[in-house]
């Protein structure tokens, strides 16, 4: 499955276009980051890592996910 990566150096957003249901939650939540008319359509630098993680957790299809460079200790 095709996966595109968008990184800000701290986290990476993974996008799997085939899974996207186009619910628009990403665009409505962080329009400064997600703009389907732009290329690239995700401008990860326009929001904090915390805001991005929160928004991605709301993606209903799982098309958006986060890969963190900072490993959390358990």
Secondary structure as a PSIPRED ss2 file (coil, helix, strand):
# PSIPRED VFORMAT (PSIPRED V4.0)

   1 X C   1.000  0.000  0.000
   2 X C   1.000  0.000  0.000
   3 X C   1.000  0.000  0.000
   4 X E   0.000  0.000  1.000
   5 X E   0.000  0.000  1.000
   6 X E   0.000  0.000  1.000
   7 X E   0.000  0.000  1.000
   8 X C   1.000  0.000  0.000
   9 X C   1.000  0.000  0.000
  10 X C   1.000  0.000  0.000
  11 X E   0.000  0.000  1.000
  12 X E   0.000  0.000  1.000
  13 X E   0.000  0.000  1.000
  14 X E   0.000  0.000  1.000
  15 X E   0.000  0.000  1.000
  16 X C   1.000  0.000  0.000
  17 X H   0.000  1.000  0.000
  18 X H   0.000  1.000  0.000
  19 X H   0.000  1.000  0.000
  20 X C   1.000  0.000  0.000
  21 X C   1.000  0.000  0.000
  22 X C   1.000  0.000  0.000
  23 X C   1.000  0.000  0.000
  24 X C   1.000  0.000  0.000
  25 X H   0.000  1.000  0.000
  26 X H   0.000  1.000  0.000
  27 X H   0.000  1.000  0.000
  28 X H   0.000  1.000  0.000
  29 X H   0.000  1.000  0.000
  30 X C   1.000  0.000  0.000
  31 X C   1.000  0.000  0.000
  32 X C   1.000  0.000  0.000
  33 X C   1.000  0.000  0.000
  34 X E   0.000  0.000  1.000
  35 X C   1.000  0.000  0.000
  36 X C   1.000  0.000  0.000
  37 X C   1.000  0.000  0.000
  38 X C   1.000  0.000  0.000
  39 X C   1.000  0.000  0.000
  40 X C   1.000  0.000  0.000
  41 X C   1.000  0.000  0.000
  42 X E   0.000  0.000  1.000
  43 X C   1.000  0.000  0.000
  44 X H   0.000  1.000  0.000
  45 X H   0.000  1.000  0.000
  46 X H   0.000  1.000  0.000
  47 X C   1.000  0.000  0.000
  48 X C   1.000  0.000  0.000
  49 X H   0.000  1.000  0.000
  50 X H   0.000  1.000  0.000
  51 X H   0.000  1.000  0.000
  52 X H   0.000  1.000  0.000
  53 X H   0.000  1.000  0.000
  54 X H   0.000  1.000  0.000
  55 X H   0.000  1.000  0.000
  56 X H   0.000  1.000  0.000
  57 X C   1.000  0.000  0.000
  58 X C   1.000  0.000  0.000
  59 X C   1.000  0.000  0.000
  60 X C   1.000  0.000  0.000
  61 X C   1.000  0.000  0.000
  62 X C   1.000  0.000  0.000
  63 X C   1.000  0.000  0.000
  64 X E   0.000  0.000  1.000
  65 X E   0.000  0.000  1.000
  66 X E   0.000  0.000  1.000
  67 X E   0.000  0.000  1.000
  68 X E   0.000  0.000  1.000
  69 X C   1.000  0.000  0.000
  70 X C   1.000  0.000  0.000
  71 X C   1.000  0.000  0.000
  72 X C   1.000  0.000  0.000
  73 X C   1.000  0.000  0.000
  74 X C   1.000  0.000  0.000
